[in-house]
Amino acid sequence: MRALTAAPDVPTALRAYDRARRPAAQRPARTARLMNRRAYARRLTGLRNTAMRTAIAVGGPPD
């Protein structure tokens, strides 16, 4: 809403909103992509499994 009130027109407001939101929205997508690569890796599976177990122990199971 701030982008709409601060900008002179809608296209400018949408660009400002996109600049503000894009990093936060891309972070989960980047993390999911990385986790997917690790899940299907054929090398270093012991390391992968240990890292996954540690991540679940620290952060809890996925929802």
N, C-alpha and C positions, 0 to 999 in steps of 0.2 A: 504494500500500500504506500510506503514511503516513496518508492520509485515513481509511482504515479503522481503523487502530489508534488514531488520535487522537479519533475521533468516538464518541459514545455509541451510535449506531445507524446502520444502512446508509443510510437516506435522507439523514441529515445528512452522512455521509461522501461520498455521491455529489454532493451540492450543493457541498461543499468541493472535491472533485476537479474538478467542472465549472468552478467559479470560477477554479481554478488553471490549467486546461488551455485554456479557451475562447479567451483572447487569442492564444496560440501557434497554435491550430488555425484561427482565423479569418484570421490574417495571410496564409497562402498562398491562401486562397479569395478574399480581397479583392484580392490582387495578380493572380490569374488573371482576375477580373472586369474589372479595370482594363485588363489587357493585351488581353482580348477586345474591349473597347470600342475600344481604339486600333487593333487589327488590322482592324476593320471600319469605321473612320471614313472618311468620304468627303471631308472637308475636311482641309486641312493634311497631305496625304499625304507631301510631301517631308520635313516635320519628323518625321512618324511614322517614315518609313523611316530617317532619320538616327539617331533615338533607338533604334530596334531594332538597327541595325548597331552602334551604340556599346555598347548593353547586351550584345550577344553578344561584342564584342571585349573588354569588361572582364570579364564573368562567364563567358564560354565558351558554347558552344552548349547548347541544352536537352538533357536526357537523353532 
